[in-house]
Amino acid sequence: IKMAFNKKSNPLMHFVLYEDTIPVSSATLAIHDNVARLDNVATVKELQGQGRGEKIIKYCVEKARKLGSKYIVFESSKQGISLYRKMGFTETAMYYIYSLSK
């Protein structure tokens, strides 16, 4: 897994999991104080369900811990919920998104 970019002034870290030279999974991690936020976790569709998403999530969680995070927050698609639960995450809050009417 390689970090795609990271400047000291940039709180975002984007990671890409490669197999040989081919990117197969990625995730974005942001950290503020002791809270990390995991976003944009994705795996190439044909390769989903084979552990790559779990691998990059574990990597990001460990990176967040090493950088002092005590909490991690993220949003999940319906697909992703089962993976996060399998990994030991529990839902602590749910929210709804509303669109503005014209």
Secondary structure as a PSIPRED ss2 file (coil, helix, strand):
# PSIPRED VFORMAT (PSIPRED V4.0)

   1 I C   1.000  0.000  0.000
   2 K E   0.000  0.000  1.000
   3 M E   0.000  0.000  1.000
   4 A E   0.000  0.000  1.000
   5 F E   0.000  0.000  1.000
   6 N C   1.000  0.000  0.000
   7 K C   1.000  0.000  0.000
   8 K C   1.000  0.000  0.000
   9 S C   1.000  0.000  0.000
  10 N C   1.000  0.000  0.000
  11 P C   1.000  0.000  0.000
  12 L E   0.000  0.000  1.000
  13 M E   0.000  0.000  1.000
  14 H E   0.000  0.000  1.000
  15 F E   0.000  0.000  1.000
  16 V E   0.000  0.000  1.000
  17 L E   0.000  0.000  1.000
  18 Y E   0.000  0.000  1.000
  19 E E   0.000  0.000  1.000
  20 D C   1.000  0.000  0.000
  21 T C   1.000  0.000  0.000
  22 I E   0.000  0.000  1.000
  23 P E   0.000  0.000  1.000
  24 V E   0.000  0.000  1.000
  25 S E   0.000  0.000  1.000
  26 S E   0.000  0.000  1.000
  27 A E   0.000  0.000  1.000
  28 T E   0.000  0.000  1.000
  29 L E   0.000  0.000  1.000
  30 A E   0.000  0.000  1.000
  31 I E   0.000  0.000  1.000
  32 H E   0.000  0.000  1.000
  33 D C   1.000  0.000  0.000
  34 N C   1.000  0.000  0.000
  35 V E   0.000  0.000  1.000
  36 A E   0.000  0.000  1.000
  37 R E   0.000  0.000  1.000
  38 L E   0.000  0.000  1.000
  39 D E   0.000  0.000  1.000
  40 N E   0.000  0.000  1.000
  41 V E   0.000  0.000  1.000
  42 A E   0.000  0.000  1.000
  43 T E   0.000  0.000  1.000
  44 V C   1.000  0.000  0.000
  45 K H   0.000  1.000  0.000
  46 E H   0.000  1.000  0.000
  47 L H   0.000  1.000  0.000
  48 Q C   1.000  0.000  0.000
  49 G C   1.000  0.000  0.000
  50 Q C   1.000  0.000  0.000
  51 G C   1.000  0.000  0.000
  52 R H   0.000  1.000  0.000
  53 G H   0.000  1.000  0.000
  54 E H   0.000  1.000  0.000
  55 K H   0.000  1.000  0.000
  56 I H   0.000  1.000  0.000
  57 I H   0.000  1.000  0.000
  58 K H   0.000  1.000  0.000
  59 Y H   0.000  1.000  0.000
  60 C H   0.000  1.000  0.000
  61 V H   0.000  1.000  0.000
  62 E H   0.000  1.000  0.000
  63 K H   0.000  1.000  0.000
  64 A H   0.000  1.000  0.000
  65 R H   0.000  1.000  0.000
  66 K H   0.000  1.000  0.000
  67 L C   1.000  0.000  0.000
  68 G C   1.000  0.000  0.000
  69 S C   1.000  0.000  0.000
  70 K C   1.000  0.000  0.000
  71 Y E   0.000  0.000  1.000
  72 I E   0.000  0.000  1.000
  73 V E   0.000  0.000  1.000
  74 F E   0.000  0.000  1.000
  75 E C   1.000  0.000  0.000
  76 S C   1.000  0.000  0.000
  77 S C   1.000  0.000  0.000
  78 K H   0.000  1.000  0.000
  79 Q H   0.000  1.000  0.000
  80 G H   0.000  1.000  0.000
  81 I H   0.000  1.000  0.000
  82 S H   0.000  1.000  0.000
  83 L H   0.000  1.000  0.000
  84 Y H   0.000  1.000  0.000
  85 R H   0.000  1.000  0.000
  86 K H   0.000  1.000  0.000
  87 M C   1.000  0.000  0.000
  88 G C   1.000  0.000  0.000
  89 F C   1.000  0.000  0.000
  90 T C   1.000  0.000  0.000
  91 E C   1.000  0.000  0.000
  92 T C   1.000  0.000  0.000
  93 A C   1.000  0.000  0.000
  94 M C   1.000  0.000  0.000
  95 Y C   1.000  0.000  0.000
  96 Y C   1.000  0.000  0.000
  97 I C   1.000  0.000  0.000
  98 Y C   1.000  0.000  0.000
  99 S C   1.000  0.000  0.000
 100 L C   1.000  0.000  0.000
 101 S C   1.000  0.000  0.000
 102 K C   1.000  0.000  0.000
